[in-house]
C-alpha cells in the first residue's frame, strides 16, 4: 500500500516537472575534464587521517534544527574522513543571501540548504559544483530510488546535476478539531475555498464588533495566495515564457477574496513581521490555544502540532477547478570550492542525509516529504504512517500538485508578487491595483532579462 503511494507520487511529480525543471532523470556518466567543476576536475587524494572539516549552512524550524543536529552527529560517527559542522540562518532567504556573499568573499560553506529558485540561480551563474562528476563515479548511488520530480529540479538541461533534493514540502490545511466539531462542520466537506469561507464565517466569534476568534488564518506571504491561484487555473507565465499573467481574472478573483475575508468580513487574519519564523509560530499558537479554527501551513509543521487538538486535510480547489497547490523540494548544494576533498565530503553528506533511513527519521520528526521511494519500506516509517494518517496528507496532495516555474529574472517576478501580497493582506489595497502594479514590475523585469 505504501509502496504504491510512493510510486504514484514519483510518477505524478515526473509528469509535472518538465515544464519547470532543467533536465531528464538518468544519472549522467562522468564528464570530460573540460566539463567538470574546478574542484573536481583533478583526482582527489584520500582524506587525511585527521578528518577534513566541512560546513553546512541551513535554516529551519526548531524541530528541524534538532533533528538535523542528530543526523549530523550520526554522519560524523559513521565515517572518519570528514567532520561536518553547521551554521543556522534565520530563514531560507537569509541563507541564500549569505551564501552569495560567502561565494563573493571566498568563504562560502561546503554545503548549503536552499530553495529551488535560489539553487537554480546559483547554478545558472556556474557557482555550484557539478555533482554529476561524483554521481558518475559512484556505482552505489541508487538514482532511480529518488522521486524523479524532486531530483530533476536540481538538474540542468544537459543532464548535469547541481543539487540533491533534501526533502519535499507543500502547504496543507490544519484545522482545530474542537472548533470544527462544535460548529458541526465535517472537515472532509471542505472541497473548495468557498466551503472554507463558509466554515470560517460559521466559526468566527465577534464581541462588540471585534473578532475574538477567527475562523481561519492563512499563512502570511505570497505562497498561500499563489497556491489558491493555481487551484483557480491561474498561471505565472504564458506559454512563451516571456509574458507575465499575474493580473489575469484568475489571480484577481482569488486575491480579492482573501482581501475581503481578512479586512471586510474579518473572518480570517494573518500574523506578519517579526524575527525569522516568529509570525509562523504565532499562527500555529492561535490554533493550538483555541484562538482560531485553523490555518494554512507547511507539511513541516507536523512536528510542532498536537494531533489530539488538530487534524490535517488537503488544500481545496477553487470553484469548479481541482486542487493544485505547489509542491517543491529543498535542495542541498555545494558552492564551488577550490578544495576537492571538501567538495567530496559535501557529496557524502548529501548521500547520507537522503538515505532512506535518514529520510524516514527526518519525515517522522518534521512532517516533510521524503525524497526516496524506498523510505516507505523502512519499518519504523511504515508503522508511523499507519498510526498517524495525517502524515500522509502531504503525500496525497503532492499527487495533484503544481510546480512553480522558475523565475529567470532572479526572483524579481516573485518579489513583485510578494510586495503585492503585503499590500492586499496587510494594507487592504484592492487586488486589482496591487496585481496591476506587480504585473508592470514583473513584465519589465522579464523584458529586461530577455533584452527586450
N, C-alpha and C positions, 0 to 999 in steps of 0.2 A: 504494500500500500504506500509506504513512504518512498520506496524507490520509484514508483510510478509518478508520484508528485514531483520528485526532483527531475525526472526525465521530461515531464511536461514543461516544467519551468525552463529547463535548458532549451527545449525546442522553441518555446514561446519567445524567450529572450533572443535566441539566434535569429528569429524571424523579424524581431523588432529593430535590432541594432544596425543593420546595414545602412539605414538612412542617416545615421549619425556617427557611427564609428568609422575607423580608418582602415580596416583590413579584413582578410579572411582568417580562418581559425586554425589552419595547420601550423604545427610548430616548425619554424624555418630551420633550414640547415645552417651550419656555420658560415658566416660571411667572409669575404676576402678581406685581406688586411686593410685595403683602402676603404672598406665599408665599416670597419669596426670603430667603436668609440676609442678615444685616445688611451683611456686607462686599460683597455682590454686588448689592444692590438698586438701586444707583446706577451709571450708566455710568462705567466707569473711564477715566481719561486714559491715553494711551500711556505706556509706561515712559520714565523719564528717560533722557537719553543715557548717563549712568553707570548701570551695572547695578544693579537692585534686589537687595539681599541677602535670601535666603530660607534657612531652616534645616530640616534633616531630622534627626529622632531615630529611631534604629532599633537593633536587636540582631541578632546573627548570629554564626555560627562564623567562624574566622579566614579561611577561603577566601572565604566570602560577603562579609566586610568588604572584602577586597582587590578582589573583582570589582565590588562596588558603588562603590568608590572610582574605578575605571576608568570606570564608566558615568557617574558624576557629572562627571568630567573631560570626557567627551565631550559631556554636556549643556551644560556651561558653554562649551565651544568651539563648539557648534552654533548658538548664538544669543547676542546681546549685550544682551538685555533683563534677564536675571536671572543672578545668581551664587549657586549653591547650595553651602552648607557643611553638614557632617554632624557629629553627636554620637552616639557609640556608647554603648549601655547594656549592662548585664550580661546581661539576658535580656528576653523579651517582657513578663514580669510587671513588671519594673522600668520598662520603657518606659511601660507603661500608668500605673503609679503616678506617674511623673514628669510625664507629660502631664496627668494630672488635677491635680497640684499646680501645673503651669505655667498651666493654664487658670484655676485659682482665684487665682493670683498675678499674672495678666496678662502672663505671659512664656512662653506656650506656643510650641512650634515652628510653622512654617508647614506642615510635612508630618510625619507620623509613620507608622511601620510597626507595626501592631497585629494581634493575632489577631482572629478573627471575633467572639468574645464581647465583648472589650474595645471594639471598634469599635461594635458594636450597643448596648452600654451607654451610650456617649457620645452616640450618635445619638438614643437614646430620651430623653436629657436635653436634647436640642436644643443640643448643644455642638459640633457639626460643621457645616462649610459644606455647603450644599445644592448638590452638583455638577451637578444637573440643569439649573440655570441655564446653566452653561457648556457642558454637553453639547448642550443645545438650540440654542445659538448656534454650534456647531461642526459645520459641514457635512462636514468632513474626517474626523470620528471614525467608524471602521468598527466600530460597535457589534456588528453581527452576527458579527464575527470573534472576539469574546470568547466563551470557553466559558460557556454560559448558567448552569450551576450555580455557577461561581465568581463571575460578575458579579452574579447575583441575591442572593448572600449580603451584598452591600453596598447593597441596595435596599429601601426601605420599602414597606409595603402600598399606599401611594398612588402608587407608581411613581417617587418621587423617590430620587435616588442619593446616598448619603453616603460611599461608598468605592469605590476601584478595586481589583480583585484584583491583587496584585503577583506572586504565584507560588503554585502549589499544592504541597501536601505530604501525604504519607502514610507510615506506618511499614511497612517490609518486613523480610524476614529476610536477613541477611548471614552466610554460612557459610564456615568455614575449609576451603578446598579440600583441603589435605593431610590434615586430621583426618578429614574425611568419606571421603576415598579410602582412608586407612589402615584405617579401621574397616569398609570395604566397604559404605558407605551411599550410595545414589543420592539426591542432593538432590531430584530430581524425584519421589521416592517419598513425600515429606513432604506429605501431603494433609490431615492433621488434627493437632491439638495432641497427641493420643495418639501419633501417629507421631513427632513431635518429642521427646516424653518418652522414647520407646524409644531414639531415636538419641542423645539426651543421656546416657542411662544407659550406653549402649554405649561412648561416647567418654570418659566420666568416668574419671579416674585418681585413686586414693586410696593414700596411703602412711601406715602407722601410724595408720590411722583418720582421717586428714586428707585432704581433697580438694586435690590439687595441680594438677589440670586439670579445669575444669568443662566439661560437655557443652554448656551454653548459658547465656547471660547476657541475661535480659530487661532492658530499659532501666528504670531506676528511675522510679517515678512512676505516676500513675493512668492515663495514656493507654494504655499497653500492656495493662493489665488490662481497661480498658473495651473496647478493640478485641476482645480474646478473648471478652468477654461478648456483644458484638454478633454475633460469629460463633457464639454459642450460642443466638441468638434472644432475648437479653435486651434490655430497654428501660429507659430512664431514667425516662420519664413514661408515665402511662396515656393513653388516648385523649382524656380530658377536659382533659389538660394540667395538672390540679390534684392529681394523685396521683403520689407518688414510688414507684418499684418496685425500688429498689436492693437490697433484701434478699430478692428472689424466688429460687426454686431455681436459676434460670439464672445468677444472679450468684454465689450461694454456692458452687455446684459449681465454677465457674471459679476464683474467688479461693482457695478451699481447696486446689485442685490446685496453684496457684502456691506457696502457703504450704508445702505438703508437699514440693514439688520443691526449694525453697530451704532449708528448715530440717530436714526429716526425712530426705529422701533425699540431700540435698546434691549433687545433680547440676546444679543451677543456682545462680547467685548474682547479686547486684547490687552496684554501686558507688553510694554515695549521699553527699549533703552536698558540702562544698567550695564554692569560689567560682565563680559563674557556671556555665559548661559543663564544669567540671572532671570531674564524675562521668561525663559523656558521653564525654570523650576517654579517660578511664581504661578505660571499657568497650571502646571501639574498640581501644585499645592491647593489651588482653588477647588479642583475636582476631588482630591483626596480629603479635604476638610469640609466638604459639603457646602461649597460656595458656588458651585456651577454644575450643570447637568452633564458636561463632558467637554472634550477638547480634541483638536486635531493635532496629532503628534507623530514623532518618528517611531519606527519599529524598534529603534534602540532605547526607547523609553521603558520598555517592558521590565528592565531590571530595577527600575525605580518605582514601580507600581505595585500596589497591593490588590491582587486579583480576587480577593474576597470583597473588595469595595468597587472595583471597576471591571468592565468587560471590554472586549475589542471586536470591532466589526470593520469591514472594508469601507473605503470611501464610496459614496453613491455616484450614480450618473447624474446628468443634468437634463431635465426634460425627457425627451424620448431617446437621448443619446446614452450609450452604455458608459459605465465607469471606465476611465482610462487615465488615472493619475500616473505620475512618473515614478520610475524606479532607476536606481543607479548604483554603482559600486565606488566606494572609496578606494583609492589606489596607493600602492607602495611604489615609490620611485627612488632611483639612485642618481642624484645630481652628479654631473661629470666630475671626476676626481682623478688627479694625477697618480694616485696610489692604486695600482691594480689589485693588491691584496685586500684593501678595504672595500673595493667595488665587489669583489667576490664574497666578502663577508656580508655585504648588504644583500646579495643574491641568496646566500644561505639562509639569512633570516627570513626573507620573503617566502622561501620554500617551507621553512619551519612554521611560520605563522599560518600559512594556508594548508598545512597538513590536515587531514580530516579530523584527527583527534583534537587539534588545537581549534579548528573551526567549530567543532561541537562545543567545546568549553566556552569559546567566545560567544556563540549564539545563545547557549543556555543562560549565560550570565547577563548578556546585554540585550538580547532580542533581535539583533541584526541578522541578516540573511546569510547563511553560509555560501561560499563560492565554489565548494567542491560537492559534486553529486554524491560521492560515497560517504559524505557526512551522515546521510540518512541511515547508513548501516552501522554506525558507531552505536553499540548497545545502550550506552548512557543517554545518547541523544534520542534514540528511538523510544526509550522508556519515558523520557522527559516530555516529549511531544504527545505521547499517549495520555499522560496525566495532566498536561497543560495545553489544551487545544488552542488557546489564544496565541500560542507561539507560531501556529501555522497560518494565522490570518495574513501576515505579510507575504507568505508564500503564495497563497491563493490570489492575493491582489496582484502579485508580480506576474501571474499568468496572463493578465489582461492589461498590463501596464503600458505606458508610453515611455519613450526615451527622448529626453530633451535634446534638440540639436545643439551641436557645439557652436559657440559664438565666435566667428572668425575674427572679430574686431578686438579680441582680448577682453571680452565681457562688457564692452560698452553698451551693447544692446540690453543685456540683463541688468546692468547698472541703471539704465534709463527706466526699466520696469520697476526696479527697487525704489527709485525715487517716486515714481507714480504710485506705488503701493502705499508708501508712507503718507502721501497726500490724501489718498482715499481712506485709509484705515485710521490715521491719526488726525489729519487736518480737515476731514469732512469735505474735501473737494470732490466735485462730481466725477464719476468715472470717465465720462466723455472728455472732459477737459484734461484730466490727468493723463489719459491714454493718448490723446491727440499730441500732447507735449512729448510723451515718451516715443510716439511714432516718429515725430520730426527729428528728435535727437538720435534715435536708433538708426533711422534711414540715412541720416547724414554721416554717421559713423561707418555704416556699411558701404555707402557710396565712396567714402574716402579710402576705405580698405581696398576696394576694387579699382581705385584710381579714376572714379567717375564723378 
